[in-house]
Amino acid sequence: MYVYLENNLLIPSKEIIIIIDYIHFMSEKNTKFYREELKKKELVDLTEKERKTVIITDNKIYISSYGKQTLMSRSNEFFNIIGGRK
């Protein structure tokens, strides 16, 4: 299954480690984690509007203007379009 992030970018859902709200990811409590992850991974900011969600994969950190629920709905829509079965 694939997840549509934004700007015509699809990524395999199996690559996703975590999807977290941007505001929580950037909180003071997570600052150290954020800095460490940026040393190891490429940051891809897909937003043209407000930053809502951070998607962390093995190799990249994506920032999207779509919320977590929207991203999950889009992955389910794609799954249904290609004829997947639950």
C-alpha positions as CSV (number, residue, x, y, z in Angstrom):
1,M,0.0,0.0,0.0
2,Y,1.2,3.5,-0.7
3,V,0.5,6.8,1.1
4,Y,0.0,10.1,-0.9
5,L,1.9,12.8,1.0
6,E,1.6,15.9,-1.2
7,N,2.8,17.3,-4.5
8,N,2.2,14.1,-6.4
9,L,4.5,12.1,-4.0
10,L,3.6,8.6,-3.1
11,I,5.7,6.5,-0.7
12,P,5.3,2.8,0.3
13,S,3.5,2.6,3.6
14,K,6.0,-0.1,4.8
15,E,8.7,2.6,4.8
16,I,6.9,4.8,7.3
17,I,8.2,4.6,10.8
18,I,5.9,7.2,12.4
19,I,3.4,9.9,11.5
20,I,3.3,12.7,14.1
21,D,1.7,16.1,14.4
22,Y,4.2,18.8,13.4
23,I,3.5,20.8,16.6
24,H,4.4,17.8,18.8
25,F,7.5,16.9,16.7
26,M,8.8,20.5,17.1
27,S,8.1,20.7,20.8
28,E,10.9,21.4,23.2
29,K,10.6,17.9,24.5
30,N,11.5,16.5,21.0
31,T,14.1,19.0,20.0
32,K,17.0,16.6,20.7
33,F,15.4,13.8,18.7
34,Y,14.7,16.2,15.8
35,R,18.3,17.3,15.6
36,E,19.6,13.8,15.7
37,E,17.2,12.6,13.0
38,L,18.3,15.6,10.8
39,K,21.9,14.5,11.0
40,K,21.0,11.1,9.6
41,K,18.1,11.8,7.2
42,E,17.2,14.2,4.4
43,L,14.4,16.7,5.2
44,V,11.8,17.1,2.5
45,D,9.3,19.9,3.1
46,L,6.4,19.4,0.8
47,T,4.3,22.2,2.2
48,E,3.1,25.3,0.5
49,K,0.8,26.1,3.4
50,E,0.7,25.4,7.1
51,R,2.9,22.5,8.3
52,K,0.7,19.9,10.0
53,T,2.3,16.5,9.9
54,V,5.8,14.9,10.0
55,I,6.3,11.5,8.3
56,I,9.5,9.8,9.3
57,T,10.9,7.0,7.1
58,D,14.2,5.1,7.2
59,N,15.9,7.6,5.0
60,K,13.8,10.8,5.0
61,I,11.7,13.1,7.1
62,Y,8.7,14.5,5.2
63,I,6.7,17.5,6.3
64,S,3.2,17.8,4.9
65,S,0.3,20.3,5.1
66,Y,-2.1,17.4,5.4
67,G,-3.3,16.1,8.8
68,K,-2.7,12.5,10.0
69,Q,-6.3,11.5,9.3
70,T,-6.2,12.9,5.8
71,L,-3.0,11.0,5.0
72,M,-4.5,7.7,6.3
73,S,-7.7,8.3,4.3
74,R,-5.7,8.8,1.2
75,S,-3.8,5.6,1.7
76,N,-7.0,3.7,2.1
77,E,-8.5,5.3,-1.0
78,F,-5.4,4.3,-3.1
79,F,-5.7,0.8,-1.7
80,N,-9.3,0.6,-2.8
81,I,-8.6,2.1,-6.2
82,I,-6.0,-0.5,-7.1
83,G,-8.4,-3.2,-6.1
84,G,-6.9,-4.1,-2.7
85,R,-8.7,-6.2,-0.2
86,K,-8.8,-5.6,3.5
